Amino acid sequence: MTDNKLSKEDKKMELEKYRALVLATLDYYLENSVMQIKTVDFDSTENYKKLKIQTEEHYQKGRLTRLKQWFRDLTEMQVETGDLKFNKYLQDKTKYEIDIFKSYFQRIDKVIEKGKITTDNQFYDINMMVNQLCQTEPTDNEKIEILNRLLGEYEQRKTRKPTA
């Protein structure tokens, strides 16, 4: 047995974790009308319900790799769109300390450390973070002020540049 193989107990715990995460993600999709698609030949609600049944089958058959891949695939849209409420939903629903936005928060922290926004993508990330912080209790006014200052400085630099 190689070092990267999980023990039976560890694999069982990982299977339970990813089953819970996939099922919670599918519940999130079922509970949010924005995630609903219904056409002549496709109904997302029925599709999500089928995926929940398949998730249980994968769990029963010990398919950890499949459940991990499904979780990555199913959460890709939330990461791409910056659906920060989704991360809290997962934590509340499953009780697992999970952070699908870890790299997003690391990018924000790097910009704060550097003290300067240098790209439009960073501007977008910081703007999204300010919007999220303003809606979160308790409000982190100090962080919001820092981020707003960085946004303002970036906008001033952008407007000062001559347009070709």
Backbone hydrogen bonds in HBPLUS format (Angstrom, degrees):
<---DONOR---> <-ACCEPTOR-->    atom                        ^
c    i                          cat <-CA-CA->   ^        H-A-AA   ^      H-
h    n   atom  resd res      DA  || num        DHA   H-A  angle D-A-AA Bond
n    s   type  num  typ     dist DA aas  dist angle  dist       angle   num
A0005-LYS N   A0002-THR O   3.26 MM   3  5.61 163.9  2.28 110.5 115.0     1
A0011-LYS N   A0007-SER O   2.84 MM   4  6.04 163.6  1.87 159.9 164.4     2
A0012-LYS N   A0008-LYS O   2.97 MM   4  6.14 155.7  2.03 144.7 151.5     3
A0013-MET N   A0009-GLU O   3.01 MM   4  6.29 156.5  2.06 146.7 152.7     4
A0014-GLU N   A0010-ASP O   2.87 MM   4  6.13 158.6  1.91 150.3 156.4     5
A0015-LEU N   A0011-LYS O   2.78 MM   4  5.97 158.3  1.83 151.7 157.9     6
A0016-GLU N   A0012-LYS O   2.99 MM   4  6.22 159.1  2.04 146.3 151.6     7
A0017-LYS N   A0013-MET O   2.94 MM   4  6.15 156.1  1.99 145.2 152.2     8
A0018-TYR N   A0014-GLU O   2.91 MM   4  6.13 173.7  1.91 157.5 158.1     9
A0019-ARG N   A0015-LEU O   2.88 MM   4  5.95 149.8  1.97 145.7 154.6    10
A0020-ALA N   A0016-GLU O   3.00 MM   4  6.12 165.2  2.03 146.0 150.1    11
A0021-LEU N   A0017-LYS O   2.89 MM   4  6.19 156.6  1.95 149.9 157.1    12
A0022-VAL N   A0018-TYR O   2.93 MM   4  5.94 164.3  1.96 143.0 147.2    13
A0023-LEU N   A0019-ARG O   2.93 MM   4  6.05 168.6  1.94 154.2 158.0    14
A0024-ALA N   A0020-ALA O   2.89 MM   4  5.98 156.5  1.95 144.8 151.8    15
A0025-THR N   A0021-LEU O   2.95 MM   4  6.10 153.2  2.02 143.0 150.5    16
A0026-LEU N   A0022-VAL O   2.95 MM   4  6.23 159.9  1.99 152.5 157.6    17
A0027-ASP N   A0023-LEU O   2.88 MM   4  6.14 152.3  1.96 145.9 154.1    18
A0028-TYR N   A0024-ALA O   2.88 MM   4  6.13 153.5  1.95 145.7 152.9    19
A0029-TYR N   A0025-THR O   3.04 MM   4  6.38 154.1  2.11 146.7 153.1    20
A0030-LEU N   A0026-LEU O   2.90 MM   4  6.19 153.3  1.97 145.8 153.5    21
A0031-GLU N   A0027-ASP O   2.81 MM   4  6.01 146.8  1.92 150.8 159.9    22
A0032-ASN N   A0028-TYR O   3.16 MM   4  6.22 125.4  2.47 140.5 152.5    23
A0035-MET N   A0032-ASN O   2.96 MM   3  5.59 147.8  2.06 116.1 124.5    24
A0036-GLN N   A0033-SER O   3.02 MM   3  5.11 162.5  2.05 107.8 112.9    25
A0044-SER N   A0037-ILE O   2.78 MM   7  5.17 174.3  1.79 165.1 166.1    26
A0039-THR N   A0042-PHE O   2.70 MM   3  5.08 168.6  1.71 157.9 161.8    27
A0047-ASN N   A0043-ASP O   3.02 MM   4  6.29 158.4  2.06 151.4 158.4    28
A0048-TYR N   A0044-SER O   2.77 MM   4  5.99 163.8  1.79 158.7 161.2    29
A0049-LYS N   A0045-THR O   3.05 MM   4  6.27 156.3  2.11 146.2 152.7    30
A0050-LYS N   A0046-GLU O   2.96 MM   4  6.23 154.6  2.03 147.7 154.5    31
A0051-LEU N   A0047-ASN O   2.91 MM   4  6.20 155.2  1.97 150.0 157.4    32
A0052-LYS N   A0048-TYR O   2.97 MM   4  6.26 143.5  2.11 142.7 152.2    33
A0053-ILE N   A0049-LYS O   3.20 MM   4  6.57 152.4  2.28 144.3 150.6    34
A0054-GLN N   A0050-LYS O   2.92 MM   4  6.26 160.7  1.96 152.3 157.9    35
A0055-THR N   A0051-LEU O   2.77 MM   4  5.93 145.7  1.89 142.6 152.5    36
A0056-GLU N   A0052-LYS O   3.15 MM   4  6.46 155.0  2.21 144.4 149.2    37
A0057-GLU N   A0053-ILE O   3.06 MM   4  6.44 150.9  2.15 143.8 152.3    38
A0058-HIS N   A0054-GLN O   2.84 MM   4  6.15 160.8  1.88 154.1 158.4    39
A0059-TYR N   A0055-THR O   2.89 MM   4  6.13 154.6  1.96 147.5 155.2    40
A0060-GLN N   A0056-GLU O   2.87 MM   4  6.10 165.2  1.89 151.0 154.4    41
A0061-LYS N   A0057-GLU O   2.96 MM   4  6.17 147.6  2.06 147.2 156.1    42
A0063-ARG N   A0058-HIS O   2.87 MM   5  5.06 167.8  1.88 154.3 152.7    43
A0062-GLY N   A0059-TYR O   3.04 MM   3  5.12 160.8  2.08 106.7 112.3    44
A0064-LEU N   A0062-GLY O   3.07 MM   2  5.76 131.0  2.32 104.6  90.9    45
A0067-LEU N   A0063-ARG O   3.16 MM   4  6.48 159.6  2.20 148.7 154.1    46
A0068-LYS N   A0064-LEU O   2.91 MM   4  6.17 160.9  1.95 158.3 163.5    47
A0069-GLN N   A0065-THR O   3.00 MM   4  6.18 159.8  2.04 148.0 153.4    48
A0070-TRP N   A0066-ARG O   2.90 MM   4  6.13 160.1  1.94 151.0 156.7    49
A0071-PHE N   A0067-LEU O   2.95 MM   4  6.15 157.5  2.00 145.5 151.6    50
A0072-ARG N   A0068-LYS O   3.00 MM   4  6.31 162.6  2.03 150.2 154.3    51
A0073-ASP N   A0069-GLN O   2.87 MM   4  6.11 167.3  1.89 155.2 158.9    52
A0074-LEU N   A0070-TRP O   2.73 MM   4  5.85 165.3  1.75 155.6 159.9    53
A0075-THR N   A0071-PHE O   3.00 MM   4  6.02 144.0  2.13 146.6 154.6    54
A0079-VAL N   A0075-THR O   3.14 MM   4  6.47 156.7  2.20 156.5 163.0    55
A0080-GLU N   A0076-GLU O   2.90 MM   4  6.13 166.5  1.92 154.2 158.3    56
A0081-THR N   A0077-MET O   2.85 MM   4  5.97 160.2  1.89 151.5 156.3    57
A0082-GLY N   A0078-GLN O   2.94 MM   4  5.71 115.7  2.36 129.8 143.5    58
A0083-ASP N   A0078-GLN O   2.90 MM   5  4.87 152.3  1.98 141.5 147.7    59
A0082-GLY N   A0079-VAL O   3.27 MM   3  5.09 145.0  2.40  94.0 104.1    60
A0084-LEU N   A0082-GLY O   2.80 MM   2  5.54 121.8  2.15 114.7  97.5    61
A0086-PHE N   A0083-ASP O   3.10 MM   3  5.64 142.4  2.25 109.6 119.2    62
A0089-TYR N   A0085-LYS O   2.93 MM   4  6.19 155.9  1.98 149.8 157.5    63
A0090-LEU N   A0086-PHE O   2.90 MM   4  6.21 160.0  1.94 154.9 158.8    64
A0091-GLN N   A0087-ASN O   3.07 MM   4  6.38 161.1  2.10 148.5 153.3    65
A0092-ASP N   A0088-LYS O   2.84 MM   4  6.04 166.4  1.86 157.2 160.8    66
A0093-LYS N   A0089-TYR O   2.84 MM   4  5.91 162.9  1.87 153.9 159.0    67
A0094-THR N   A0090-LEU O   2.88 MM   4  5.81 162.0  1.92 150.0 154.8    68
A0095-LYS N   A0091-GLN O   2.82 MM   4  5.00 141.8  1.97 131.3 140.8    69
A0102-LYS N   A0099-ASP O   3.39 MM   3  5.47 155.9  2.45 112.1 109.9    70
A0104-TYR N   A0101-PHE O   2.88 MM   3  5.01 115.9  2.30 101.4 118.7    71
A0105-PHE N   A0101-PHE O   2.91 MM   4  6.25 161.9  1.94 167.3 172.1    72
A0106-GLN N   A0102-LYS O   2.93 MM   4  6.17 149.3  2.03 146.4 155.9    73
A0107-ARG N   A0103-SER O   2.95 MM   4  6.18 149.0  2.05 142.8 150.1    74
A0108-ILE N   A0104-TYR O   3.09 MM   4  6.46 156.3  2.15 148.9 155.1    75
A0109-ASP N   A0105-PHE O   2.95 MM   4  6.18 165.3  1.97 149.5 153.2    76
A0110-LYS N   A0106-GLN O   2.98 MM   4  6.20 152.1  2.06 145.8 152.9    77
A0111-VAL N   A0107-ARG O   3.14 MM   4  6.43 155.5  2.20 148.0 153.6    78
A0112-ILE N   A0108-ILE O   3.02 MM   4  6.35 159.0  2.06 153.3 159.4    79
A0113-GLU N   A0109-ASP O   2.86 MM   4  6.09 161.7  1.89 150.3 155.4    80
A0114-LYS N   A0110-LYS O   2.89 MM   4  6.08 157.8  1.94 146.4 152.5    81
A0115-GLY N   A0111-VAL O   2.80 MM   4  5.95 136.1  1.99 139.9 152.9    82
A0123-PHE N   A0119-THR O   3.02 MM   4  6.33 157.2  2.08 145.2 152.0    83
A0124-TYR N   A0120-ASP O   2.86 MM   4  6.14 156.7  1.92 149.1 154.8    84
A0125-ASP N   A0121-ASN O   2.92 MM   4  6.19 163.8  1.95 150.1 154.0    85
A0126-ILE N   A0122-GLN O   2.85 MM   4  6.04 168.1  1.86 157.9 160.7    86
A0127-ASN N   A0123-PHE O   2.89 MM   4  6.01 161.1  1.93 149.4 155.2    87
A0128-MET N   A0124-TYR O   2.95 MM   4  6.14 159.9  1.99 150.4 155.7    88
A0129-MET N   A0125-ASP O   2.96 MM   4  6.22 151.2  2.04 144.9 153.2    89
A0130-VAL N   A0126-ILE O   2.91 MM   4  6.23 155.9  1.97 153.0 158.8    90
A0131-ASN N   A0127-ASN O   3.06 MM   4  6.36 164.7  2.08 151.5 155.1    91
A0132-GLN N   A0128-MET O   3.01 MM   4  6.26 155.8  2.07 145.7 152.4    92
A0133-LEU N   A0129-MET O   2.80 MM   4  6.03 165.2  1.82 155.2 159.2    93
A0134-CYS N   A0130-VAL O   2.95 MM   4  6.12 151.7  2.03 151.2 158.2    94
A0135-GLN N   A0132-GLN O   3.02 MM   3  5.28 141.7  2.17 104.3 115.5    95
A0136-THR N   A0133-LEU O   3.29 MM   3  5.12 160.1  2.33  99.6 105.5    96
A0144-ILE N   A0140-ASP O   3.02 MM   4  6.29 162.1  2.05 154.7 160.5    97
A0145-GLU N   A0141-ASN O   2.90 MM   4  6.07 157.3  1.95 149.3 154.6    98
A0146-ILE N   A0142-GLU O   3.09 MM   4  6.39 161.2  2.13 148.1 152.8    99
A0147-LEU N   A0143-LYS O   2.93 MM   4  6.15 169.5  1.94 156.7 159.3   100
A0148-ASN N   A0144-ILE O   2.83 MM   4  5.96 159.5  1.87 150.3 156.5   101
A0149-ARG N   A0145-GLU O   2.95 MM   4  6.10 152.3  2.03 146.2 153.4   102
A0150-LEU N   A0146-ILE O   3.07 MM   4  6.40 158.4  2.12 148.7 154.2   103
A0151-LEU N   A0147-LEU O   2.90 MM   4  6.19 156.6  1.95 149.7 156.5   104
A0152-GLY N   A0148-ASN O   2.87 MM   4  6.06 163.1  1.90 148.6 153.0   105
A0153-GLU N   A0149-ARG O   2.93 MM   4  6.15 163.6  1.96 153.3 157.4   106
A0154-TYR N   A0150-LEU O   3.02 MM   4  6.17 157.9  2.07 145.7 151.7   107
A0155-GLU N   A0151-LEU O   2.93 MM   4  6.19 163.2  1.96 153.2 157.8   108
A0156-GLN N   A0152-GLY O   2.94 MM   4  6.20 155.7  2.00 149.4 156.0   109
A0157-ARG N   A0153-GLU O   3.03 MM   4  6.29 161.1  2.06 148.8 153.4   110
A0158-LYS N   A0154-TYR O   2.92 MM   4  6.19 157.5  1.97 152.3 158.8   111
A0159-THR N   A0155-GLU O   2.98 MM   4  6.19 153.9  2.05 148.5 154.7   112
A0160-ARG N   A0156-GLN O   3.05 MM   4  6.18 140.1  2.22 145.3 155.5   113
